Amino acid sequence: GKAHLWQTSGHLEYYRQNMYPPMEMEKEEYFVKPMNCPFHVAVYKSKLRSYKELPLKLAELGTVYRYELSGVLHGLMRVRGFTQDDAHIICTPEQVDDVIHETLDFAIWMLKVFGFEDFKVYISTRPPEAIGSQEQWEKAESALKKAVESLKLSYEIDEGGGAFYGPKIDIKIKDAIGRFWQCSTIQFDFNLPERFDMEYVGPDNRRHRPYMIHRAIFGSIERFTGILLEHYAGLLPFWLAPVQARIIPISSKHVTYAKELLEFLRSHKFRVEIDERNERLSAKVRDAELSKIPYLLIVGDREVENRLVSVRSKAEGDLGQKSWEELLEFFTSLTEIKVC
């Protein structure tokens, strides 16, 4: 974005140390974006809005670039360029409480879907360098506390940990070795609407200033992926695994039957592959286990004769034989309840 965009937003004044140096093109300075918000503001301001359109939700998977010191970079967890599941909800002052509550509830639900029950909630307050009056900050912090308390969540105060444009709720989840990483963030922003002169026409036919809620559920797709892989030690839940099951024919004469089973499961949208290499069964099983594939489907003479499949779980071991219909029902249930 052009330099004047980041000047208007306040990033050049309050966030410059985390931005990359400018590039000059056609006598204009451009910065790679550290955040997506000013661009969503531009979409909002593309036309005059009515109160009937609010709350208006704008979202994208956007790559942002932040200049982090080399000493703090860490695998997928801390990088200089990452993808945010970024959303901005523009609402009236009367809608703020409901929007924050709904957004926080969604964030908690999403983390639980992925199996994260151990997390900490922080309310991050005004930093030393910030925009806005003390009264505005206190009102915004109060709205965040109200949302957290309404969901009966325990929380800690992170003094001075807010963004320069408003306080925020940070949700940090624990990785496999006990470290907490910030993922979900919900920020209350009363400053960017003021700086960008955002307006809407109210029921009184007059123009009013909206509020903006910043929302990132995963925070960083890269970081969340890293934490997820460590959390499950590579053995992802069935519904999430790239390959949900591998069919292993015991010998070449069982390959035709194995391929029929493959097509049957794929026709029901399961992610299944087949290992038809001319290798010993033990070698095929070992390769599948090293690949962290949740289920092995082994077929031999008995399975072909009775149209069955022997099921082996990476987590639970031998599950015995199942008919195709029983296997379909079993896999469907795993997808619906989202467990290994």
C-alpha positions in Angstrom: 0.0 0.0 0.0 1.0 3.6 -0.5 2.8 5.4 2.3 -0.1 7.8 2.9 -2.4 4.8 3.6 -0.1 3.6 6.4 0.3 7.2 7.6 -3.5 7.6 7.9 -3.9 4.3 9.7 -1.1 5.2 12.2 1.1 2.3 11.3 4.0 4.5 10.3 3.9 6.3 13.6 3.2 3.4 15.9 4.2 0.2 14.1 7.1 1.3 11.9 9.7 -0.9 13.7 7.8 -4.0 12.5 7.4 -2.9 8.9 9.8 -3.5 6.0 11.6 -0.6 4.3 9.6 1.2 1.6 9.8 0.5 -2.1 9.7 3.4 -4.5 7.8 3.2 -7.8 6.8 6.1 -10.0 7.9 8.6 -7.3 5.6 7.0 -4.8 6.6 5.0 -1.6 4.9 1.7 -1.1 5.1 -0.7 1.9 4.3 -4.4 2.0 1.3 -4.8 4.3 1.9 -5.7 8.0 -1.9 -5.9 8.4 -5.0 -6.2 6.2 -7.2 -3.7 8.0 -6.7 -0.5 5.9 -7.7 -2.4 2.8 -10.9 -3.7 4.4 -11.6 -0.1 5.4 -11.2 0.9 1.7 -13.8 -1.8 0.7 -16.2 -0.4 3.4 -15.7 3.2 2.1 -16.3 2.2 -1.5 -19.9 3.4 -1.0 -22.0 5.1 1.6 -23.4 2.5 4.0 -26.7 2.3 5.8 -27.3 1.1 9.4 -29.3 -1.7 7.7 -26.1 -3.2 6.3 -24.5 -3.5 9.7 -22.9 -5.5 11.1 -20.9 -5.8 7.9 -18.3 -8.6 7.9 -15.3 -8.5 5.5 -12.9 -11.4 5.5 -9.9 -12.8 3.6 -6.9 -15.2 3.9 -4.3 -12.5 3.5 -0.5 -12.7 3.6 1.1 -10.1 5.8 4.8 -9.2 6.3 6.3 -8.2 9.6 10.0 -7.5 10.2 10.8 -9.8 13.1 14.3 -9.9 14.6 16.2 -13.0 13.4 16.8 -14.2 16.9 13.0 -14.7 17.6 12.2 -16.6 14.3 11.2 -20.1 15.1 10.0 -22.7 12.5 6.4 -22.2 11.5 5.6 -20.6 14.9 7.3 -17.2 14.3 7.9 -16.1 10.8 8.2 -12.9 8.8 5.5 -13.6 6.3 2.4 -15.4 7.2 -1.2 -15.9 6.2 -4.0 -14.5 8.5 -7.6 -15.6 8.5 -8.4 -12.0 8.9 -11.9 -10.5 9.3 -13.2 -7.1 10.2 -16.7 -6.6 11.5 -18.0 -3.0 11.2 -21.0 -2.4 13.5 -23.0 0.3 15.3 -22.1 1.1 18.9 -25.3 -0.7 20.0 -24.2 -3.9 18.3 -20.7 -4.0 19.8 -21.5 -6.3 22.8 -23.3 -8.8 20.7 -20.6 -8.9 18.0 -17.8 -9.4 20.4 -19.7 -12.1 22.3 -20.6 -13.9 19.0 -17.0 -13.7 17.8 -15.4 -15.0 21.0 -17.9 -17.8 21.2 -17.0 -18.8 17.6 -13.3 -18.7 18.4 -13.6 -21.0 21.4 -15.8 -23.4 19.4 -13.3 -23.5 16.6 -10.4 -24.3 18.9 -12.4 -27.1 20.5 -13.2 -28.5 17.1 -9.5 -29.0 16.5 -9.1 -30.6 20.0 -7.6 -27.7 21.9 -9.1 -27.6 25.4 -6.1 -26.2 27.1 -5.8 -22.5 26.4 -5.5 -19.2 28.2 -7.5 -16.1 27.6 -5.9 -12.7 28.0 -7.4 -9.2 27.8 -4.6 -6.9 26.5 -4.8 -3.3 27.6 -3.5 0.0 26.4 0.2 0.1 25.5 2.5 3.1 26.2 2.2 4.3 22.5 -1.5 4.3 21.6 -4.2 6.3 19.8 -7.4 7.5 21.5 -8.5 8.8 24.8 -8.3 7.0 28.2 -12.1 7.1 28.3 -12.4 5.3 24.9 -9.9 2.7 26.0 -11.7 2.0 29.3 -15.0 1.6 27.5 -13.5 -0.8 24.9 -11.7 -2.9 27.6 -15.0 -3.1 29.5 -16.8 -4.4 26.5 -14.1 -7.2 26.1 -14.3 -8.2 29.7 -18.1 -8.4 29.5 -17.9 -10.8 26.6 -15.3 -13.0 28.3 -17.3 -13.1 31.5 -20.6 -13.8 29.7 -19.0 -17.0 28.4 -17.8 -17.9 31.9 -14.1 -17.9 30.8 -11.3 -17.2 33.2 -8.9 -14.7 32.0 -5.8 -12.7 32.9 -5.0 -9.0 32.2 -2.0 -8.4 29.9 -1.1 -4.9 30.9 0.1 -2.8 27.9 -0.3 -5.7 25.5 -3.0 -4.2 23.3 -2.6 -3.0 19.8 -1.9 0.7 19.3 -5.4 1.2 18.0 -7.4 -0.7 20.7 -7.5 -3.4 23.3 -7.9 -7.1 22.4 -8.7 -10.5 23.6 -5.8 -13.0 23.0 -6.3 -16.7 23.2 -3.1 -18.7 23.6 -3.0 -22.4 23.1 -0.5 -24.9 24.4 1.9 -26.9 22.3 3.2 -30.4 22.9 6.0 -29.3 25.2 3.9 -26.8 27.3 4.6 -23.5 25.5 1.7 -21.2 25.0 1.4 -19.5 21.5 -1.0 -16.7 20.6 -3.5 -17.7 18.0 -7.0 -16.3 18.1 -7.3 -12.5 18.5 -10.4 -10.3 18.8 -9.6 -6.5 18.8 -11.9 -3.6 19.6 -11.0 -0.7 17.3 -12.5 2.8 17.7 -9.5 4.5 16.1 -9.4 3.4 12.5 -13.0 4.4 11.9 -12.1 7.9 13.1 -8.8 8.1 11.2 -10.4 6.9 7.9 -13.6 8.9 8.5 -15.8 5.8 8.2 -19.5 6.6 8.4 -23.0 5.0 8.0 -26.4 6.6 7.7 -28.5 5.9 10.8 -32.3 5.5 11.2 -32.4 9.2 11.9 -31.0 9.8 8.4 -27.8 11.4 9.8 -24.3 10.1 9.5 -22.7 8.3 12.4 -19.3 6.7 13.2 -19.2 2.9 13.3 -16.9 0.7 15.5 -14.7 -2.0 14.0 -13.9 -5.4 15.5 -10.8 -7.2 14.2 -11.0 -11.0 14.2 -8.4 -13.7 13.5 -9.5 -17.2 14.7 -6.3 -19.1 13.7 -4.2 -16.0 13.9 -1.5 -17.4 11.6 -2.4 -20.4 9.4 1.3 -21.4 9.5 1.6 -21.2 13.3 -1.7 -22.9 13.8 -0.6 -25.7 11.5 2.7 -26.1 13.4 0.9 -26.2 16.8 -1.6 -28.7 15.4 1.0 -31.1 14.1 2.9 -31.0 17.4 -0.2 -31.3 19.5 -1.1 -34.6 17.8 2.5 -35.7 17.2 1.7 -35.9 13.5 -1.2 -38.3 14.0 -4.0 -35.9 13.0 -7.7 -36.7 13.7 -9.4 -38.7 11.1 -11.5 -35.8 9.7 -8.4 -33.7 9.3 -5.8 -36.2 8.1 -4.6 -35.7 4.5 -4.8 -39.4 3.9 -7.5 -41.0 6.1 -6.9 -44.6 5.3 -4.5 -46.8 3.2 -5.6 -50.0 1.7 -3.0 -52.8 1.8 -3.5 -55.8 -0.4 -1.5 -58.8 1.0 -0.5 -59.9 -2.5 -0.9 -59.0 -6.1 -4.0 -61.2 -6.5 -5.8 -59.0 -4.0 -5.2 -55.7 -5.9 -8.4 -55.9 -8.0 -10.5 -56.2 -4.9 -8.5 -53.5 -3.1 -9.1 -51.1 -6.0 -12.9 -51.8 -5.9 -12.8 -50.8 -2.2 -10.8 -47.8 -3.0 -13.4 -46.5 -5.5 -16.2 -47.3 -3.1 -14.6 -45.2 -0.3 -13.6 -42.4 -2.6 -17.1 -42.2 -4.0 -18.2 -41.3 -0.5 -15.6 -38.5 -0.4 -13.0 -40.3 1.9 -9.3 -39.6 1.3 -8.0 -43.1 0.7 -5.0 -44.5 -1.1 -3.7 -47.9 -2.0 -0.3 -49.5 -1.6 0.0 -52.0 -4.4 3.8 -52.3 -4.3 5.4 -55.7 -4.5 6.6 -55.6 -0.9 6.1 -57.8 2.2 3.0 -57.0 4.3 5.1 -56.0 7.3 7.0 -53.5 5.2 3.8 -51.9 3.9 2.3 -51.7 7.4 5.5 -50.1 8.8 5.5 -47.5 6.0 1.9 -46.6 6.7 2.6 -46.3 10.4 5.6 -44.1 9.9 3.4 -41.9 7.6 0.9 -41.5 10.6 -2.0 -42.7 8.6 -5.0 -43.2 11.0 -6.4 -46.4 9.5 -5.0 -49.4 7.6 -7.4 -51.5 5.6 -5.8 -54.9 4.9 -7.3 -57.3 2.4 -6.4 -60.9 1.8 -8.0 -64.2 0.7 -10.6 -64.2 3.6 -11.6 -60.6 3.0 -12.0 -61.1 -0.8 -14.1 -64.3 -0.3 -16.4 -62.7 2.3 -16.3 -59.1 0.9 -14.8 -57.8 4.2 -11.9 -55.7 5.2 -9.6 -56.0 8.2 -9.3 -52.6 10.0 -6.3 -51.5 12.0 -6.1 -48.2 13.8 -2.9 -46.4 14.4 -4.1 -45.3 17.8 -6.1 -48.4 19.0 -4.6 -51.4 17.1 -6.6 -54.2 15.5 -10.4 -53.4 15.2 -11.3 -56.7 13.5 -13.1 -57.3 10.2 -15.9 -55.1 8.9 -18.2 -55.2 5.9 -18.0 -52.3 3.4 -21.3 -50.9 4.8 -20.0 -51.1 8.4 -16.7 -49.5 7.4 -18.6 -46.6 5.7 -20.8 -46.1 8.8 -17.7 -46.2 11.0 -15.8 -43.6 8.9 -18.8 -41.4 8.7 -19.2 -41.4 12.4 -15.5 -40.4 12.9 -16.0 -37.5 10.5 -19.2 -36.3 12.3 -17.8 -36.4 15.8 -14.3 -35.2 14.8 -12.2 -37.6 16.9 -9.3 -39.9 16.1 
